[in-house]
Amino acid sequence: MCFHPMGEAVFWLKSLYQLGFVCFFDFYFWIRVYIFVLSVTT
């Protein structure tokens, strides 16, 4: 079993990219919910 640093780096970059995208989407979603709730209650 041999390790390829390049493949490993690409794998980690893709994982980080997906994680960042999910976090951003989640953050955006909750901002929308928060604004919606504020507009309804006021």
C-alpha positions in Angstrom: 0.0 0.0 0.0 1.6 3.3 -1.1 0.5 6.8 -0.5 0.3 9.5 -3.1 0.7 13.0 -1.6 -1.0 14.7 -4.5 -4.1 12.4 -4.4 -4.2 12.8 -0.6 -4.1 16.6 -1.0 -6.8 16.6 -3.6 -9.0 14.4 -1.4 -8.6 16.8 1.6 -9.2 19.9 -0.5 -12.4 18.4 -1.8 -13.5 17.4 1.7 -12.8 20.9 3.0 -14.5 22.5 0.0 -17.7 20.4 0.6 -17.6 21.1 4.3 -17.2 24.9 3.7 -20.0 24.8 1.2 -22.4 23.0 3.6 -21.5 25.4 6.4 -22.1 28.4 4.2 -25.4 27.1 3.0 -26.5 26.3 6.5 -25.5 29.8 7.7 -27.3 31.4 4.7 -30.4 29.3 5.4 -30.6 30.4 9.1 -30.1 34.1 8.2 -33.1 33.8 5.9 -35.1 32.1 8.6 -34.1 34.8 11.1 -35.1 37.6 8.8 -38.4 35.9 8.0 -39.2 35.4 11.7 -38.4 39.1 12.4 -40.6 40.3 9.5 -43.5 38.2 10.7 -43.3 39.1 14.4 -42.9 42.9 13.8 
